[in-house]
């Protein structure tokens, strides 16, 4: 089975559109690698977390910001398919 991503967002903060856009970005980038990207309204105010299966891979409060699409794609790629090139969204080499 392919991995599942869940984006948990605060509906009271009106973060549905941001969450839907992030889900679209992940589904477009990882067509073959992901089995599902779902949105889950949070019962906790101010929450924006991204899960890979049951593991939190991004937490807005912990990180101090919302993820950029590029940042979230890199996190997912590194965990799901590290060999995949993200093209212009890839990390710059040092």
DSSP file (Angstrom, degrees, kcal/mol; ACC not computed):
  #  RESIDUE AA STRUCTURE BP1 BP2  ACC     N-H-->O    O-->H-N    N-H-->O    O-->H-N    TCO  KAPPA ALPHA  PHI   PSI    X-CA   Y-CA   Z-CA
    1    1 A X              0   0    0      0, 0.0     2,-0.2     0, 0.0     3,-0.1   0.000 360.0 360.0 360.0 142.6    0.0    0.0    0.0
    2    2 A X        -     0   0    0      1,-0.1    32,-0.2    32,-0.1    31,-0.1  -0.503 360.0 -91.5 -79.7 150.7    1.1    3.5   -0.8
    3    3 A X  E     -a   34   0A   0     30,-0.7    32,-2.9    -2,-0.2    33,-1.1  -0.172  35.0-135.9 -64.1 154.8    1.6    6.0    2.1
    4    4 A X  E     -a   36   0A   0     31,-0.2    49,-3.0    30,-0.2     2,-0.4  -0.937  10.9-159.3-115.8 132.7   -1.1    8.3    3.3
    5    5 A X  E     -aB  37  52A   0     31,-2.7    33,-2.6    -2,-0.4     2,-0.4  -0.911   6.5-167.9-107.8 137.1   -0.7   12.0    4.1
    6    6 A X  E     -aB  38  51A   0     45,-2.0    45,-3.1    -2,-0.4     2,-0.6  -0.995   7.3-158.4-125.1 130.3   -3.2   13.8    6.3
    7    7 A X  E     -aB  39  50A   0     31,-3.0    33,-2.8    -2,-0.4     2,-0.5  -0.937   8.8-163.3-107.5 115.8   -3.3   17.5    6.7
    8    8 A X  E     +aB  40  49A   0     41,-3.1    41,-2.3    -2,-0.6     2,-0.3  -0.879  17.8 174.3-101.5 126.1   -5.0   18.6    9.9
    9    9 A X  E     -aB  41  48A   0     31,-1.8    33,-3.4    -2,-0.5     2,-0.7  -0.878  37.2-107.1-133.2 158.7   -6.1   22.2    9.9
   10   10 A X    > > -     0   0    0     37,-0.8     5,-1.5    -2,-0.3     3,-0.6  -0.785  23.0-168.3 -88.2 111.7   -8.0   24.7   12.1
   11   11 A X  G > 5S+     0   0    0     -2,-0.7     3,-1.3    31,-0.5     5,-0.2   0.810  87.1  60.8 -70.2 -27.8  -11.4   25.4   10.5
   12   12 A X  G 3 5S+     0   0    0      1,-0.3    -1,-0.2    30,-0.2    33,-0.1   0.772 103.1  51.7 -67.8 -24.7  -12.0   28.3   12.9
   13   13 A X  G < 5S-     0   0    0     -3,-0.6    -1,-0.3    34,-0.1    -2,-0.2   0.403 114.8-119.1 -89.8   0.7   -8.9   30.0   11.5
   14   14 A X  T < 5 +     0   0    0     -3,-1.3     3,-0.3    -4,-0.1     4,-0.3   0.902  66.5 142.3  61.9  43.8  -10.2   29.5    7.9
   15   15 A X     >< +     0   0    0     -5,-1.5     4,-2.2     1,-0.2     5,-0.2   0.249  35.0 100.9 -98.3  12.1   -7.2   27.4    6.9
   16   16 A X  H  > S+     0   0    0      2,-0.2     4,-2.9     1,-0.2     5,-0.2   0.935  82.0  48.6 -61.7 -47.0   -9.2   25.0    4.6
   17   17 A X  H  > S+     0   0    0     -3,-0.3     4,-2.3     1,-0.2    -1,-0.2   0.910 112.0  48.7 -62.6 -42.3   -8.2   26.7    1.4
   18   18 A X  H  > S+     0   0    0     -4,-0.3     4,-2.2     2,-0.2    -1,-0.2   0.914 113.7  47.8 -61.5 -42.9   -4.5   26.7    2.4
   19   19 A X  H  X S+     0   0    0     -4,-2.2     4,-2.5     2,-0.2    -2,-0.2   0.899 111.1  50.0 -65.8 -41.9   -4.8   23.0    3.3
   20   20 A X  H  X S+     0   0    0     -4,-2.9     4,-2.4     2,-0.2    -1,-0.2   0.890 110.3  50.6 -64.6 -39.4   -6.6   22.1    0.1
   21   21 A X  H  X S+     0   0    0     -4,-2.3     4,-2.4    -5,-0.2    -2,-0.2   0.920 110.6  49.0 -64.6 -43.2   -3.9   23.9   -1.9
   22   22 A X  H  X S+     0   0    0     -4,-2.2     4,-2.3     2,-0.2    -2,-0.2   0.913 110.8  51.0 -61.9 -42.2   -1.1   22.0   -0.1
   23   23 A X  H  X S+     0   0    0     -4,-2.5     4,-2.7     1,-0.2     5,-0.2   0.922 109.9  49.9 -60.8 -44.1   -3.0   18.7   -0.7
   24   24 A X  H  X S+     0   0    0     -4,-2.4     4,-2.4     1,-0.2     5,-0.2   0.911 109.4  51.5 -60.7 -43.7   -3.2   19.5   -4.4
   25   25 A X  H  X S+     0   0    0     -4,-2.4     4,-2.0     1,-0.2    -1,-0.2   0.915 112.8  45.2 -60.4 -43.8    0.5   20.3   -4.6
   26   26 A X  H  X S+     0   0    0     -4,-2.3     4,-2.8     2,-0.2    -2,-0.2   0.915 113.3  49.2 -68.0 -42.6    1.4   17.0   -2.9
   27   27 A X  H  < S+     0   0    0     -4,-2.7    -2,-0.2     1,-0.2    -1,-0.2   0.866 113.0  48.0 -65.1 -35.8   -1.0   15.0   -5.1
   28   28 A X  H >< S+     0   0    0     -4,-2.4     3,-0.5    -5,-0.2    -1,-0.2   0.893 117.7  40.7 -70.2 -40.5    0.3   16.6   -8.3
   29   29 A X  H 3< S+     0   0    0     -4,-2.0     3,-0.2     1,-0.2    -2,-0.2   0.863 122.0  38.8 -77.4 -37.1    4.0   16.1   -7.3
   30   30 A X  T 3X  +     0   0    0     -4,-2.8     4,-2.0    -5,-0.2    -1,-0.2  -0.364  67.8 144.0-114.4  51.7    3.6   12.5   -5.9
   31   31 A X  T <4 S+     0   0    0     -3,-0.5    -1,-0.2     1,-0.2    -2,-0.1   0.895  81.7  30.7 -55.8 -46.0    1.1   11.0   -8.3
   32   32 A X  T  4 S+     0   0    0     -3,-0.2    -1,-0.2     1,-0.1    -2,-0.1   0.705 120.5  51.6 -87.7 -22.3    2.8    7.6   -8.3
   33   33 A X  T  4 S+     0   0    0    -31,-0.1   -30,-0.7    -4,-0.1     2,-0.4   0.770  97.3  64.1 -94.1 -28.0    4.2    7.6   -4.7
   34   34 A X  E  <  -a    3   0A   0     -4,-2.0   -30,-0.2   -32,-0.2     3,-0.1  -0.785  52.3-164.7-104.0 142.4    1.2    8.6   -2.5
   35   35 A X  E    S-     0   0A   0    -32,-2.9     2,-0.3    -2,-0.4   -31,-0.2   0.724  75.1  -5.4 -89.3 -25.5   -2.0    6.6   -2.0
   36   36 A X  E     -a    4   0A   0    -33,-1.1   -31,-2.7     2,-0.0     2,-0.4  -0.963  45.0-160.8-167.5 145.1   -4.0    9.4   -0.4
   37   37 A X  E     -a    5   0A   0     -2,-0.3     2,-0.3   -33,-0.2   -31,-0.2  -0.975  28.6-178.2-129.1 119.9   -3.9   12.9    0.8
   38   38 A X  E     -a    6   0A   0    -33,-2.6   -31,-3.0    -2,-0.4     2,-0.4  -0.826  22.1-136.2-120.9 158.5   -6.7   13.8    3.1
   39   39 A X  E     -a    7   0A   0     -2,-0.3     2,-0.4   -33,-0.2   -31,-0.2  -0.928  18.7-173.3-112.0 135.4   -7.9   16.9    5.0
   40   40 A X  E     -a    8   0A   0    -33,-2.8   -31,-1.8    -2,-0.4     2,-0.2  -0.965  21.6-132.7-132.7 117.1   -9.0   16.7    8.6
   41   41 A X  E     -a    9   0A   0     -2,-0.4     2,-0.3   -33,-0.2   -31,-0.2  -0.464  29.3-131.3 -65.1 136.0  -10.6   19.6   10.5
   42   42 A X        -     0   0    0    -33,-3.4   -31,-0.5     5,-0.2   -30,-0.2  -0.617  13.1-152.0 -90.3 147.9   -9.0   19.9   13.9
   43   43 A X  S    S+     0   0    0     -2,-0.3     2,-0.6   -33,-0.1    -1,-0.1   0.510  81.1  84.3 -88.7  -7.6  -10.8   20.3   17.2
   44   44 A X  S >  S-     0   0    0    -35,-0.1     3,-1.5     1,-0.0    -2,-0.1  -0.864  87.3-120.1-100.4 122.5   -7.8   22.2   18.5
   45   45 A X  T 3  S+     0   0    0     -2,-0.6    -2,-0.1     1,-0.2   -35,-0.0  -0.312  92.3  14.0 -61.2 137.8   -7.7   25.9   17.7
   46   46 A X  T 3  S+     0   0    0      1,-0.2     2,-0.3    -4,-0.1    -1,-0.2   0.519  89.0 146.4  79.3   6.3   -4.7   27.1   15.7
   47   47 A X    <   +     0   0    0     -3,-1.5   -37,-0.8   -38,-0.1     2,-0.3  -0.593  17.7 164.3 -83.9 135.4   -3.6   23.6   14.7
   48   48 A X  E     +B    9   0A   0     -2,-0.3    12,-2.7   -39,-0.2     2,-0.4  -0.807  17.8 156.7-144.0 103.0   -1.9   22.9   11.3
   49   49 A X  E     -BC   8  59A   0    -41,-2.3   -41,-3.1    -2,-0.3     2,-0.5  -0.956  30.1-149.3-129.7 147.0   -0.1   19.6   11.2
   50   50 A X  E     -BC   7  58A   0      8,-2.7     7,-3.2    -2,-0.4     8,-1.5  -0.973  17.7-163.9-117.0 129.0    0.9   17.3    8.4
   51   51 A X  E     -BC   6  56A   0    -45,-3.1   -45,-2.0    -2,-0.5     2,-0.6  -0.879  18.8-155.6-112.9 141.9    1.0   13.5    9.1
   52   52 A X  E >  S-BC   5  55A   0      3,-2.6     3,-2.1    -2,-0.4     2,-0.5  -0.975  84.1 -44.3-109.0 110.8    2.6   10.7    7.2
   53   53 A X  T 3  S-     0   0    0    -49,-3.0   -47,-0.1    -2,-0.6    -2,-0.1  -0.566 126.5 -26.8  58.1-115.0    0.5    7.8    8.4
   54   54 A X  T 3  S+     0   0    0     -2,-0.5     2,-0.5    -3,-0.1    -1,-0.2   0.278 117.6  99.8-109.8  10.4    0.3    8.5   12.1
   55   55 A X  E <  S-C   52   0A   0     -3,-2.1    -3,-2.6     2,-0.0     2,-0.5  -0.847  73.1-127.0-102.8 129.3    3.6   10.5   12.4
   56   56 A X  E     +C   51   0A   0     -2,-0.5    -5,-0.3    -5,-0.2     3,-0.1  -0.608  31.3 171.6 -71.8 121.3    3.7   14.3   12.5
   57   57 A X  E     +     0   0A   0     -7,-3.2     2,-0.3    -2,-0.5    -6,-0.2   0.563  69.8  22.4-107.6 -13.8    6.1   15.4    9.8
   58   58 A X  E     -C   50   0A   0     -8,-1.5    -8,-2.7     9,-0.0     2,-0.4  -0.940  59.9-178.7-152.3 133.2    5.3   19.1   10.1
   59   59 A X  E  >  -C   49   0A   0     -2,-0.3     4,-2.8   -10,-0.2     5,-0.3  -0.974  19.2-151.0-133.5 117.0    3.7   21.1   12.9
   60   60 A X  H  >>S+     0   0    0    -12,-2.7     4,-2.1    -2,-0.4     5,-0.7   0.882  98.6  47.7 -55.3 -43.3    3.1   24.9   12.4
   61   61 A X  H  45S+     0   0    0    -13,-0.2    -1,-0.2     2,-0.2   -12,-0.1   0.914 113.8  46.5 -67.3 -42.0    3.5   25.7   16.1
   62   62 A X  H  45S+     0   0    0      1,-0.2    -2,-0.2     2,-0.1    -1,-0.2   0.913 119.9  39.2 -65.1 -43.0    6.7   23.7   16.5
   63   63 A X  H  <5S-     0   0    0     -4,-2.8    -2,-0.2     2,-0.2    -1,-0.2   0.722 103.1-130.4 -82.4 -22.2    8.2   25.1   13.3
   64   64 A X  T  <5S+     0   0    0     -4,-2.1     2,-0.3    -5,-0.3    -3,-0.2   0.592  77.2  49.7  84.0  10.4    6.9   28.7   13.9
   65   65 A X  S   <S-     0   0    0     -5,-0.7     2,-0.2    -6,-0.2    -2,-0.2  -0.982  89.1 -90.5-164.9 165.2    5.5   29.1   10.4
   66   66 A X        -     0   0    0     -2,-0.3     2,-0.2    -3,-0.1    -7,-0.0  -0.595  53.9-105.0 -77.3 149.2    3.3   27.5    7.7
   67   67 A X        -     0   0    0     -2,-0.2     2,-0.2     4,-0.1    -1,-0.1  -0.521  25.3-128.1 -74.7 143.7    5.3   25.3    5.3
   68   68 A X     >  -     0   0    0     -2,-0.2     4,-2.5     1,-0.1     5,-0.2  -0.570  29.0-111.9 -75.7 154.9    6.0   26.6    1.9
   69   69 A X  H  > S+     0   0    0      1,-0.2     4,-2.6    -2,-0.2     5,-0.2   0.915 119.7  52.6 -55.8 -43.6    4.9   24.1   -0.8
   70   70 A X  H  > S+     0   0    0      1,-0.2     4,-2.1     2,-0.2    -1,-0.2   0.914 109.5  48.7 -58.6 -45.3    8.6   23.5   -1.7
   71   71 A X  H  > S+     0   0    0      2,-0.2     4,-2.1     1,-0.2    -1,-0.2   0.919 112.8  46.7 -62.5 -45.7    9.5   22.8    2.0
   72   72 A X  H  X S+     0   0    0     -4,-2.5     4,-2.6     1,-0.2     5,-0.2   0.899 110.8  52.3 -66.5 -40.1    6.6   20.3    2.4
   73   73 A X  H  X S+     0   0    0     -4,-2.6     4,-2.8    -5,-0.2    -1,-0.2   0.897 109.4  50.2 -61.5 -40.0    7.4   18.6   -0.9
   74   74 A X  H  X S+     0   0    0     -4,-2.1     4,-2.6    -5,-0.2    -1,-0.2   0.905 110.5  49.3 -65.8 -41.1   11.0   18.1    0.2
   75   75 A X  H  X S+     0   0    0     -4,-2.1     4,-1.3     2,-0.2    -2,-0.2   0.947 114.7  44.2 -61.9 -48.6    9.9   16.7    3.6
   76   76 A X  H  X S+     0   0    0     -4,-2.6     4,-2.8     1,-0.2     5,-0.4   0.928 114.1  50.0 -63.4 -45.8    7.5   14.2    2.0
   77   77 A X  H  X S+     0   0    0     -4,-2.8     4,-1.9     1,-0.2     7,-0.2   0.927 107.8  53.2 -58.3 -46.5   10.1   13.3   -0.7
   78   78 A X  H  < S+     0   0    0     -4,-2.6     4,-0.3     1,-0.2    -1,-0.2   0.808 118.6  36.5 -60.9 -29.6   12.8   12.6    1.8
   79   79 A X  H  < S+     0   0    0     -4,-1.3    -1,-0.2    -3,-0.4    -2,-0.2   0.805 128.4  29.6 -91.6 -33.0   10.5   10.3    3.8
   80   80 A X  H  < S+     0   0    0     -4,-2.8    -3,-0.2    -5,-0.2    -2,-0.2   0.854 137.8   1.4 -99.3 -42.4    8.6    8.6    0.9
   81   81 A X    ><  +     0   0    0     -4,-1.9     3,-2.4    -5,-0.4    -1,-0.1  -0.520  59.8 178.1-151.4  74.1   10.9    8.5   -2.1
   82   82 A X  T 3  S+     0   0    0     -4,-0.3    -4,-0.1     1,-0.3    -1,-0.1   0.680  80.6  61.0 -58.0 -19.7   14.3   10.0   -1.4
   83   83 A X  T 3  S+     0   0    0     -6,-0.1    -1,-0.3     2,-0.1     2,-0.2   0.614  80.7 107.4 -82.5 -11.0   15.6    9.2   -4.9
   84   84 A X    <   -     0   0    0     -3,-2.4     2,-0.4    -7,-0.2    -3,-0.1  -0.467  65.5-136.3 -73.9 133.5   12.9   11.4   -6.6
   85   85 A X        -     0   0    0     -2,-0.2     3,-0.1     1,-0.1    -2,-0.1  -0.726   9.5-163.0 -85.6 136.9   14.0   14.7   -8.2
   86   86 A X    >   -     0   0    0     -2,-0.4     3,-2.1     1,-0.3    -1,-0.1   0.250  24.8-150.3-101.7  11.0   11.7   17.6   -7.4
   87   87 A X  G >  S+     0   0    0      1,-0.3     3,-1.9     2,-0.2    -1,-0.3  -0.338  76.1   3.0  59.1-127.7   13.1   19.7  -10.3
   88   88 A X  G 3  S+     0   0    0      1,-0.3    -1,-0.3    -3,-0.1   -18,-0.0   0.671 132.4  59.6 -67.6 -15.8   12.9   23.4   -9.5
   89   89 A X  G <  S+     0   0    0     -3,-2.1    -1,-0.3     2,-0.0    -2,-0.2   0.417  84.6 111.3 -89.5   2.1   11.5   22.7   -6.0
   90   90 A X  S <  S-     0   0    0     -3,-1.9    -5,-0.1     1,-0.1     3,-0.0  -0.318  80.1 -89.5 -77.8 160.4   14.5   20.6   -5.0
   91   91 A X        -     0   0    0      1,-0.1     2,-0.3   -21,-0.1    -1,-0.1  -0.343  44.1-112.3 -62.7 144.2   17.0   21.7   -2.4
   92   92 A X        -     0   0    0     -3,-0.1     2,-0.1     1,-0.1    -1,-0.1  -0.627  34.3-116.4 -77.2 138.2   19.9   23.7   -3.7
   93   93 A X              0   0    0     -2,-0.3    -1,-0.1     1,-0.1    -3,-0.0  -0.471 360.0 360.0 -75.9 147.7   23.2   21.9   -3.5
   94   94 A X              0   0    0     -2,-0.1    -1,-0.1     0, 0.0    -2,-0.0   0.414 360.0 360.0-102.8 360.0   25.9   23.3   -1.2
